[in-house]
């Protein structure tokens, strides 16, 4: 996906040169909000940016013993807008995770090793890689739509 944007970079720079900083900030904010919304929908649907399904949550022994069924939905708080702040500059847009949950997001996004719980003595496991933030084909189309709308206005 990044290669697609690199091919568009000269064209986008030409378009960006036509706008002043205030217009670029406004367009960047719209792009960032759209990307945040699309990434949150993907996280809620447990799909990765490329459209593949995330590895499902493992059933815990306690849930099996109590015959409680897990909902299967992961990252309920992670996908909230307040936990995905956006930073807009005239030259770039940045979407990240809030400091309090960035470590958890990194463990899942990169498939790192972490403790199951915060308590001392909790087992440490390697989590499967689940890409949380990224570009999909619909993201590129949405970005292009926003750019074209801004040019028409």
N, C-alpha and C positions, 0 to 999 in steps of 0.2 A: 504494500500500500504506500509506503514511504516513497518508493520509486515513482509511483504515479504523481505524487505531489512534486517531486523533484523535476519531472518533465514539465509540469505546469508552472514551476517557479518563475521563469522569465516572463511568462504571460501575466502571472499574478503581480509581479513587481511593476510591470507596465501599468496595470490597472491601479495598483496602490499609489503610484506616483501622481495619479490624477486627483487623489483625495487629500484633504488636509488632515492633520493629526486628530482633530475632533471627530471627523467622519470615520476615520479608520478605527478609532476607539469604539464608536457606536456600532460599526459593522462587526468588530471583533467581539463585542459583548453579545450581540445577537448570535454569532457563530458559537461562542462558548456556551451560551445557555442552551442552544439546540443540541450541541454535542453532549452536554451534561444530561439533558433529558433522554437522549437516545441511549447513552451508556447506562443510565439508571433503569431504563426499560429492559435492556439486555441483562443486567444483573438480576433484576426481578424474575426474568424468565429463565435464569440459570443457563444462558447461552454466552459463548465467547464472541468477540468481535468478528471472527471469521464465519460465524453461524453454527459452529459445532456446539454440542451440549457439553456443559461442564461435568466433571466427574461428580457423581452423586455423593451426598453426605452419607457417611457411614452410620449404621445403626449402632447405638451404644448398648452395652449389656443391660443397663438399668431400664432402658426403654423396652427391650425384649422381655425382661423379667416382669415388668409391670403391664406388658401388652399395650403399651402406649405407642401409637404410630407417629413418627416425626412427620412434619408437614412437607419436608423435602426442600422447602425454600430456605435459601441461605442468604446471609448478608442483608438482613432486614434494615438494620440501622446504617449500614455502609452506603446504601444507595440514596439516602436522604440528601436533599439539596444542601442543607446546612453542613453536611459532612464532606461535600465535594465543592470546596470554594474555587472560584475562578479568578484569575488575575489577567487583566487585559493591558497590553502595552500597544503603542502604535505599530510595532513590528511583529508582535507575537501574542498568542493566546495560550494560557496555561490552565489546565484542570488538574487538580491533585486531590489528595485526601487530607482531611483535617489531621493535625498533629496527634490527637488522641487515638485515632484509629489507623494512622498511616502504617504502623508496624504490623498490625493484623492484615491489612490490605497487601502489604509487601510480601508477607509469608505466603499468602494464597496466590498472589499474582505471579510470583517467581518460583513457587513450589519449594519453599525453604523448610528448614527444620525448626520446630518450636514446641513449647510445652502445651499440653492439652488444656491445662488450667493454670491459674496464677499461683496456686498453692505449692509450697515446697514439697518435693517428692513426687510431683505429678509427672507422668511419663512424657517423654519427648518423642515426637514422631515427625516424619517427613510428610508434609501435606502435598496433595497433588497440585500440579500447576493449573490454575484457573485464571485466565486473563480477564481482568476486571475492566480496565480502560484500554481503549484502542479505537482504530478506525475500521469501519465496515464499508461496504459498497454504498449503502444508503446514507452513510455519513458524508461521503464525498459528494453525493448528489445534493444533499441538503446544504452543504457549504456552497456549492456552485449556485444553487437557487438564491441563497442569501446575497451572494456577491452580485448576481444579475439583478435582483430586486433593488439593491443599493445603487447600482449603476443607472437604473431606470428612473429612480427618484430624483 
